[in-house]
Amino acid sequence: MSPIEKRSVTIRGHRTSYSLEKPFFDDLVAIAAARKLTLAALVAEIDEARPRHANLSSALRLYVLDWAKRGMKPV
């Protein structure tokens, strides 16, 4: 089992943090690369789209899961 690591990012001018297991983080980085986005831009996009009651870390995991279920392959 991969330990959860806390990371920080600046989105829309403010610092925020999220916690992800390494496999989720690695796939998020690969998805950003596949979409030709910075990691911060992808996190900002996911943050903007998530319901306000949803946790950012959970939203990131669900995004990676949805990407995988749709059969998209990270680079």
Gaussian input, Z-matrix of N, CA and C with variables (Angstrom, degrees):
# hf/3-21g

backbone

0 1
 N
 C     1     B1
 C     2     B2     1     A1
 N     3     B3     2     A2     1     D1
 C     4     B4     3     A3     2     D2
 C     5     B5     4     A4     3     D3
 N     6     B6     5     A5     4     D4
 C     7     B7     6     A6     5     D5
 C     8     B8     7     A7     6     D6
 N     9     B9     8     A8     7     D7
 C    10    B10     9     A9     8     D8
 C    11    B11    10    A10     9     D9
 N    12    B12    11    A11    10    D10
 C    13    B13    12    A12    11    D11
 C    14    B14    13    A13    12    D12
 N    15    B15    14    A14    13    D13
 C    16    B16    15    A15    14    D14
 C    17    B17    16    A16    15    D15
 N    18    B18    17    A17    16    D16
 C    19    B19    18    A18    17    D17
 C    20    B20    19    A19    18    D18
 N    21    B21    20    A20    19    D19
 C    22    B22    21    A21    20    D20
 C    23    B23    22    A22    21    D21
 N    24    B24    23    A23    22    D22
 C    25    B25    24    A24    23    D23
 C    26    B26    25    A25    24    D24
 N    27    B27    26    A26    25    D25
 C    28    B28    27    A27    26    D26
 C    29    B29    28    A28    27    D27
 N    30    B30    29    A29    28    D28
 C    31    B31    30    A30    29    D29
 C    32    B32    31    A31    30    D30
 N    33    B33    32    A32    31    D31
 C    34    B34    33    A33    32    D32
 C    35    B35    34    A34    33    D33
 N    36    B36    35    A35    34    D34
 C    37    B37    36    A36    35    D35
 C    38    B38    37    A37    36    D36
 N    39    B39    38    A38    37    D37
 C    40    B40    39    A39    38    D38
 C    41    B41    40    A40    39    D39
 N    42    B42    41    A41    40    D40
 C    43    B43    42    A42    41    D41
 C    44    B44    43    A43    42    D42
 N    45    B45    44    A44    43    D43
 C    46    B46    45    A45    44    D44
 C    47    B47    46    A46    45    D45
 N    48    B48    47    A47    46    D46
 C    49    B49    48    A48    47    D47
 C    50    B50    49    A49    48    D48
 N    51    B51    50    A50    49    D49
 C    52    B52    51    A51    50    D50
 C    53    B53    52    A52    51    D51
 N    54    B54    53    A53    52    D52
 C    55    B55    54    A54    53    D53
 C    56    B56    55    A55    54    D54
 N    57    B57    56    A56    55    D55
 C    58    B58    57    A57    56    D56
 C    59    B59    58    A58    57    D57
 N    60    B60    59    A59    58    D58
 C    61    B61    60    A60    59    D59
 C    62    B62    61    A61    60    D60
 N    63    B63    62    A62    61    D61
 C    64    B64    63    A63    62    D62
 C    65    B65    64    A64    63    D63
 N    66    B66    65    A65    64    D64
 C    67    B67    66    A66    65    D65
 C    68    B68    67    A67    66    D66
 N    69    B69    68    A68    67    D67
 C    70    B70    69    A69    68    D68
 C    71    B71    70    A70    69    D69
 N    72    B72    71    A71    70    D70
 C    73    B73    72    A72    71    D71
 C    74    B74    73    A73    72    D72
 N    75    B75    74    A74    73    D73
 C    76    B76    75    A75    74    D74
 C    77    B77    76    A76    75    D75
 N    78    B78    77    A77    76    D76
 C    79    B79    78    A78    77    D77
 C    80    B80    79    A79    78    D78
 N    81    B81    80    A80    79    D79
 C    82    B82    81    A81    80    D80
 C    83    B83    82    A82    81    D81
 N    84    B84    83    A83    82    D82
 C    85    B85    84    A84    83    D83
 C    86    B86    85    A85    84    D84
 N    87    B87    86    A86    85    D85
 C    88    B88    87    A87    86    D86
 C    89    B89    88    A88    87    D87
 N    90    B90    89    A89    88    D88
 C    91    B91    90    A90    89    D89
 C    92    B92    91    A91    90    D90
 N    93    B93    92    A92    91    D91
 C    94    B94    93    A93    92    D92
 C    95    B95    94    A94    93    D93
 N    96    B96    95    A95    94    D94
 C    97    B97    96    A96    95    D95
 C    98    B98    97    A97    96    D96
 N    99    B99    98    A98    97    D97
 C   100   B100    99    A99    98    D98
 C   101   B101   100   A100    99    D99
 N   102   B102   101   A101   100   D100
 C   103   B103   102   A102   101   D101
 C   104   B104   103   A103   102   D102
 N   105   B105   104   A104   103   D103
 C   106   B106   105   A105   104   D104
 C   107   B107   106   A106   105   D105
 N   108   B108   107   A107   106   D106
 C   109   B109   108   A108   107   D107
 C   110   B110   109   A109   108   D108
 N   111   B111   110   A110   109   D109
 C   112   B112   111   A111   110   D110
 C   113   B113   112   A112   111   D111
 N   114   B114   113   A113   112   D112
 C   115   B115   114   A114   113   D113
 C   116   B116   115   A115   114   D114
 N   117   B117   116   A116   115   D115
 C   118   B118   117   A117   116   D116
 C   119   B119   118   A118   117   D117
 N   120   B120   119   A119   118   D118
 C   121   B121   120   A120   119   D119
 C   122   B122   121   A121   120   D120
 N   123   B123   122   A122   121   D121
 C   124   B124   123   A123   122   D122
 C   125   B125   124   A124   123   D123
 N   126   B126   125   A125   124   D124
 C   127   B127   126   A126   125   D125
 C   128   B128   127   A127   126   D126
 N   129   B129   128   A128   127   D127
 C   130   B130   129   A129   128   D128
 C   131   B131   130   A130   129   D129
 N   132   B132   131   A131   130   D130
 C   133   B133   132   A132   131   D131
 C   134   B134   133   A133   132   D132
 N   135   B135   134   A134   133   D133
 C   136   B136   135   A135   134   D134
 C   137   B137   136   A136   135   D135
 N   138   B138   137   A137   136   D136
 C   139   B139   138   A138   137   D137
 C   140   B140   139   A139   138   D138
 N   141   B141   140   A140   139   D139
 C   142   B142   141   A141   140   D140
 C   143   B143   142   A142   141   D141
 N   144   B144   143   A143   142   D142
 C   145   B145   144   A144   143   D143
 C   146   B146   145   A145   144   D144
 N   147   B147   146   A146   145   D145
 C   148   B148   147   A147   146   D146
 C   149   B149   148   A148   147   D147
 N   150   B150   149   A149   148   D148
 C   151   B151   150   A150   149   D149
 C   152   B152   151   A151   150   D150
 N   153   B153   152   A152   151   D151
 C   154   B154   153   A153   152   D152
 C   155   B155   154   A154   153   D153
 N   156   B156   155   A155   154   D154
 C   157   B157   156   A156   155   D155
 C   158   B158   157   A157   156   D156
 N   159   B159   158   A158   157   D157
 C   160   B160   159   A159   158   D158
 C   161   B161   160   A160   159   D159
 N   162   B162   161   A161   160   D160
 C   163   B163   162   A162   161   D161
 C   164   B164   163   A163   162   D162
 N   165   B165   164   A164   163   D163
 C   166   B166   165   A165   164   D164
 C   167   B167   166   A166   165   D165
 N   168   B168   167   A167   166   D166
 C   169   B169   168   A168   167   D167
 C   170   B170   169   A169   168   D168
 N   171   B171   170   A170   169   D169
 C   172   B172   171   A171   170   D170
 C   173   B173   172   A172   171   D171
 N   174   B174   173   A173   172   D172
 C   175   B175   174   A174   173   D173
 C   176   B176   175   A175   174   D174
 N   177   B177   176   A176   175   D175
 C   178   B178   177   A177   176   D176
 C   179   B179   178   A178   177   D177
 N   180   B180   179   A179   178   D178
 C   181   B181   180   A180   179   D179
 C   182   B182   181   A181   180   D180
 N   183   B183   182   A182   181   D181
 C   184   B184   183   A183   182   D182
 C   185   B185   184   A184   183   D183
 N   186   B186   185   A185   184   D184
 C   187   B187   186   A186   185   D185
 C   188   B188   187   A187   186   D186
 N   189   B189   188   A188   187   D187
 C   190   B190   189   A189   188   D188
 C   191   B191   190   A190   189   D189
 N   192   B192   191   A191   190   D190
 C   193   B193   192   A192   191   D191
 C   194   B194   193   A193   192   D192
 N   195   B195   194   A194   193   D193
 C   196   B196   195   A195   194   D194
 C   197   B197   196   A196   195   D195
 N   198   B198   197   A197   196   D196
 C   199   B199   198   A198   197   D197
 C   200   B200   199   A199   198   D198
 N   201   B201   200   A200   199   D199
 C   202   B202   201   A201   200   D200
 C   203   B203   202   A202   201   D201
 N   204   B204   203   A203   202   D202
 C   205   B205   204   A204   203   D203
 C   206   B206   205   A205   204   D204
 N   207   B207   206   A206   205   D205
 C   208   B208   207   A207   206   D206
 C   209   B209   208   A208   207   D207
 N   210   B210   209   A209   208   D208
 C   211   B211   210   A210   209   D209
 C   212   B212   211   A211   210   D210
 N   213   B213   212   A212   211   D211
 C   214   B214   213   A213   212   D212
 C   215   B215   214   A214   213   D213
 N   216   B216   215   A215   214   D214
 C   217   B217   216   A216   215   D215
 C   218   B218   217   A217   216   D216
 N   219   B219   218   A218   217   D217
 C   220   B220   219   A219   218   D218
 C   221   B221   220   A220   219   D219
 N   222   B222   221   A221   220   D220
 C   223   B223   222   A222   221   D221
 C   224   B224   223   A223   222   D222

   B1=1.4480
   B2=1.5307
   B3=1.3032
   B4=1.4619
   B5=1.5311
   B6=1.3259
   B7=1.4678
   B8=1.5277
   B9=1.3053
   B10=1.4615
   B11=1.5174
   B12=1.3388
   B13=1.4613
   B14=1.5189
   B15=1.3240
   B16=1.4511
   B17=1.5239
   B18=1.3336
   B19=1.4591
   B20=1.5181
   B21=1.3233
   B22=1.4572
   B23=1.5159
   B24=1.3253
   B25=1.4597
   B26=1.5287
   B27=1.3241
   B28=1.4548
   B29=1.5198
   B30=1.3192
   B31=1.4624
   B32=1.5237
   B33=1.2993
   B34=1.4610
   B35=1.5328
   B36=1.3299
   B37=1.4525
   B38=1.5131
   B39=1.3178
   B40=1.4656
   B41=1.5260
   B42=1.3134
   B43=1.4609
   B44=1.5228
   B45=1.3084
   B46=1.4607
   B47=1.5155
   B48=1.2903
   B49=1.4588
   B50=1.5218
   B51=1.3045
   B52=1.4599
   B53=1.5136
   B54=1.3150
   B55=1.4581
   B56=1.5197
   B57=1.3268
   B58=1.4589
   B59=1.5162
   B60=1.3115
   B61=1.4580
   B62=1.5350
   B63=1.3330
   B64=1.4595
   B65=1.5337
   B66=1.3390
   B67=1.4694
   B68=1.5366
   B69=1.3277
   B70=1.4622
   B71=1.5253
   B72=1.3360
   B73=1.4568
   B74=1.5288
   B75=1.3177
   B76=1.4688
   B77=1.5221
   B78=1.3344
   B79=1.4605
   B80=1.5283
   B81=1.3046
   B82=1.4582
   B83=1.5282
   B84=1.3179
   B85=1.4687
   B86=1.5290
   B87=1.3290
   B88=1.4677
   B89=1.5299
   B90=1.3132
   B91=1.4614
   B92=1.5220
   B93=1.3209
   B94=1.4654
   B95=1.5279
   B96=1.3153
   B97=1.4636
   B98=1.5271
   B99=1.3284
   B100=1.4665
   B101=1.5255
   B102=1.3159
   B103=1.4656
   B104=1.5207
   B105=1.3375
   B106=1.4652
   B107=1.5338
   B108=1.3359
   B109=1.4634
   B110=1.5181
   B111=1.3111
   B112=1.4622
   B113=1.5207
   B114=1.3079
   B115=1.4630
   B116=1.5235
   B117=1.3273
   B118=1.4699
   B119=1.5236
   B120=1.3289
   B121=1.4657
   B122=1.5246
   B123=1.3265
   B124=1.4568
   B125=1.5286
   B126=1.3143
   B127=1.4706
   B128=1.5271
   B129=1.3349
   B130=1.4670
   B131=1.5265
   B132=1.3303
   B133=1.4611
   B134=1.5327
   B135=1.3148
   B136=1.4695
   B137=1.5229
   B138=1.3248
   B139=1.4621
   B140=1.5290
   B141=1.3104
   B142=1.4663
   B143=1.5334
   B144=1.3345
   B145=1.4627
   B146=1.5317
   B147=1.3191
   B148=1.4714
   B149=1.5236
   B150=1.3296
   B151=1.4687
   B152=1.5245
   B153=1.3034
   B154=1.4728
   B155=1.5182
   B156=1.3066
   B157=1.4653
   B158=1.5312
   B159=1.3311
   B160=1.4722
   B161=1.5252
   B162=1.2933
   B163=1.4554
   B164=1.5355
   B165=1.3443
   B166=1.4603
   B167=1.5238
   B168=1.3044
   B169=1.4709
   B170=1.5250
   B171=1.3221
   B172=1.4657
   B173=1.5207
   B174=1.3175
   B175=1.4665
   B176=1.5291
   B177=1.3227
   B178=1.4681
   B179=1.5283
   B180=1.3314
   B181=1.4670
   B182=1.5277
   B183=1.3209
   B184=1.4633
   B185=1.5242
   B186=1.3221
   B187=1.4655
   B188=1.5283
   B189=1.3259
   B190=1.4711
   B191=1.5297
   B192=1.3182
   B193=1.4668
   B194=1.5285
   B195=1.3269
   B196=1.4581
   B197=1.5298
   B198=1.3223
   B199=1.4657
   B200=1.5306
   B201=1.3167
   B202=1.4725
   B203=1.5293
   B204=1.3197
   B205=1.4698
   B206=1.5237
   B207=1.3258
   B208=1.4543
   B209=1.5261
   B210=1.3300
   B211=1.4627
   B212=1.4983
   B213=1.3204
   B214=1.4605
   B215=1.5170
   B216=1.2928
   B217=1.4580
   B218=1.5188
   B219=1.3484
   B220=1.4672
   B221=1.5258
   B222=1.3292
   B223=1.4631
   B224=1.4968
   A1=109.28
   A2=115.33
   A3=121.10
   A4=110.27
   A5=116.97
   A6=118.31
   A7=110.64
   A8=115.46
   A9=121.18
   A10=108.19
   A11=115.42
   A12=121.05
   A13=109.05
   A14=115.95
   A15=121.78
   A16=108.65
   A17=116.18
   A18=121.94
   A19=108.63
   A20=116.08
   A21=121.76
   A22=109.58
   A23=114.54
   A24=120.83
   A25=107.57
   A26=116.13
   A27=120.93
   A28=108.09
   A29=115.84
   A30=120.66
   A31=109.20
   A32=114.73
   A33=121.93
   A34=111.52
   A35=115.82
   A36=121.07
   A37=117.20
   A38=118.87
   A39=118.53
   A40=110.43
   A41=114.20
   A42=121.15
   A43=109.15
   A44=114.09
   A45=120.08
   A46=107.28
   A47=116.46
   A48=119.03
   A49=109.74
   A50=113.50
   A51=121.13
   A52=107.56
   A53=115.94
   A54=121.68
   A55=108.98
   A56=116.25
   A57=121.63
   A58=110.74
   A59=114.96
   A60=120.95
   A61=107.49
   A62=116.48
   A63=121.29
   A64=113.38
   A65=120.33
   A66=118.74
   A67=113.07
   A68=117.53
   A69=119.85
   A70=110.62
   A71=116.39
   A72=119.68
   A73=110.58
   A74=117.28
   A75=121.09
   A76=111.33
   A77=117.14
   A78=119.96
   A79=110.96
   A80=118.01
   A81=120.97
   A82=110.47
   A83=116.73
   A84=121.40
   A85=110.12
   A86=116.73
   A87=121.21
   A88=111.41
   A89=117.59
   A90=121.15
   A91=110.05
   A92=116.99
   A93=120.76
   A94=110.02
   A95=116.86
   A96=120.84
   A97=110.98
   A98=116.73
   A99=121.02
   A100=111.02
   A101=116.40
   A102=120.88
   A103=112.18
   A104=116.08
   A105=122.66
   A106=112.14
   A107=113.49
   A108=122.38
   A109=108.99
   A110=116.38
   A111=118.69
   A112=107.11
   A113=115.74
   A114=119.44
   A115=110.20
   A116=116.78
   A117=120.40
   A118=111.35
   A119=117.63
   A120=120.82
   A121=110.69
   A122=116.80
   A123=119.85
   A124=110.98
   A125=117.10
   A126=121.03
   A127=109.85
   A128=117.48
   A129=120.99
   A130=110.88
   A131=116.86
   A132=121.42
   A133=111.00
   A134=115.62
   A135=120.39
   A136=110.10
   A137=116.65
   A138=121.93
   A139=110.73
   A140=116.59
   A141=121.51
   A142=111.49
   A143=116.59
   A144=121.17
   A145=114.06
   A146=117.33
   A147=118.92
   A148=111.19
   A149=115.85
   A150=118.45
   A151=109.78
   A152=117.79
   A153=121.81
   A154=112.69
   A155=118.33
   A156=120.02
   A157=111.92
   A158=117.05
   A159=120.76
   A160=110.96
   A161=114.88
   A162=123.26
   A163=109.20
   A164=118.19
   A165=121.51
   A166=111.31
   A167=118.20
   A168=120.90
   A169=110.79
   A170=116.38
   A171=120.52
   A172=110.83
   A173=117.21
   A174=121.24
   A175=110.87
   A176=116.99
   A177=120.83
   A178=110.71
   A179=116.68
   A180=120.29
   A181=110.98
   A182=116.76
   A183=120.57
   A184=111.62
   A185=117.38
   A186=120.88
   A187=110.13
   A188=116.60
   A189=120.77
   A190=109.92
   A191=117.14
   A192=121.14
   A193=110.63
   A194=117.38
   A195=121.28
   A196=110.83
   A197=116.43
   A198=121.67
   A199=109.87
   A200=115.81
   A201=120.97
   A202=110.89
   A203=117.34
   A204=120.79
   A205=111.88
   A206=116.28
   A207=119.94
   A208=111.76
   A209=115.86
   A210=120.11
   A211=115.27
   A212=116.78
   A213=120.50
   A214=107.29
   A215=116.38
   A216=120.81
   A217=110.13
   A218=117.79
   A219=119.43
   A220=109.57
   A221=116.35
   A222=120.09
   A223=112.15
   D1=135.94
   D2=-177.66
   D3=-85.83
   D4=132.72
   D5=178.03
   D6=-68.76
   D7=153.13
   D8=177.59
   D9=-82.64
   D10=131.82
   D11=178.58
   D12=-115.53
   D13=136.48
   D14=178.60
   D15=-89.64
   D16=134.33
   D17=179.67
   D18=-131.33
   D19=155.11
   D20=178.66
   D21=-117.29
   D22=150.91
   D23=178.91
   D24=-150.54
   D25=151.66
   D26=174.03
   D27=-103.76
   D28=121.69
   D29=176.91
   D30=-130.68
   D31=132.72
   D32=-177.25
   D33=49.66
   D34=40.43
   D35=174.30
   D36=82.07
   D37=3.00
   D38=177.20
   D39=-129.33
   D40=147.99
   D41=178.99
   D42=-81.48
   D43=138.27
   D44=174.49
   D45=-144.15
   D46=167.27
   D47=179.89
   D48=-132.03
   D49=159.30
   D50=176.06
   D51=-146.14
   D52=158.79
   D53=-179.08
   D54=-124.12
   D55=126.28
   D56=-179.55
   D57=-139.54
   D58=150.15
   D59=169.88
   D60=-71.59
   D61=152.24
   D62=-175.69
   D63=-55.04
   D64=-43.58
   D65=179.65
   D66=-59.98
   D67=-38.37
   D68=176.84
   D69=-67.03
   D70=-43.02
   D71=179.24
   D72=-62.68
   D73=-45.05
   D74=179.70
   D75=-59.51
   D76=-42.58
   D77=178.63
   D78=-68.65
   D79=-36.45
   D80=177.58
   D81=-62.23
   D82=-43.06
   D83=176.92
   D84=-61.59
   D85=-43.65
   D86=-179.98
   D87=-66.10
   D88=-38.90
   D89=177.86
   D90=-64.16
   D91=-44.40
   D92=177.74
   D93=-57.89
   D94=-44.33
   D95=179.24
   D96=-63.71
   D97=-43.14
   D98=-179.91
   D99=-62.99
   D100=-33.41
   D101=179.69
   D102=-90.63
   D103=1.42
   D104=-179.31
   D105=57.93
   D106=44.53
   D107=177.30
   D108=-119.75
   D109=156.28
   D110=168.02
   D111=-74.47
   D112=159.10
   D113=176.93
   D114=-60.23
   D115=-41.71
   D116=179.60
   D117=-61.39
   D118=-38.67
   D119=179.56
   D120=-66.67
   D121=-40.64
   D122=178.23
   D123=-65.75
   D124=-44.84
   D125=178.64
   D126=-61.18
   D127=-40.70
   D128=178.49
   D129=-63.10
   D130=-41.17
   D131=178.72
   D132=-62.37
   D133=-45.25
   D134=179.55
   D135=-65.98
   D136=-40.94
   D137=178.83
   D138=-61.23
   D139=-42.71
   D140=-179.33
   D141=-64.32
   D142=-36.18
   D143=-175.09
   D144=-84.69
   D145=-17.74
   D146=-174.73
   D147=-74.73
   D148=149.70
   D149=173.36
   D150=-61.85
   D151=144.65
   D152=-175.61
   D153=-61.09
   D154=-26.53
   D155=179.28
   D156=-82.07
   D157=-9.88
   D158=-177.39
   D159=-84.06
   D160=143.61
   D161=177.58
   D162=-75.62
   D163=137.40
   D164=-178.85
   D165=-59.60
   D166=-44.27
   D167=-179.83
   D168=-59.01
   D169=-43.31
   D170=178.16
   D171=-64.95
   D172=-41.38
   D173=178.99
   D174=-61.38
   D175=-39.06
   D176=178.47
   D177=-65.26
   D178=-44.03
   D179=178.27
   D180=-62.10
   D181=-43.88
   D182=179.80
   D183=-64.84
   D184=-34.82
   D185=177.04
   D186=-63.70
   D187=-46.65
   D188=178.48
   D189=-61.80
   D190=-43.56
   D191=178.99
   D192=-61.24
   D193=-45.97
   D194=179.31
   D195=-61.35
   D196=-42.30
   D197=178.05
   D198=-58.06
   D199=-45.97
   D200=-179.31
   D201=-66.28
   D202=-41.16
   D203=-178.88
   D204=-66.20
   D205=-30.39
   D206=178.14
   D207=-78.58
   D208=-2.68
   D209=177.00
   D210=81.91
   D211=14.29
   D212=177.82
   D213=-74.43
   D214=142.16
   D215=-179.39
   D216=-112.75
   D217=117.36
   D218=173.86
   D219=-60.41
   D220=152.17
   D221=179.73
   D222=-68.82

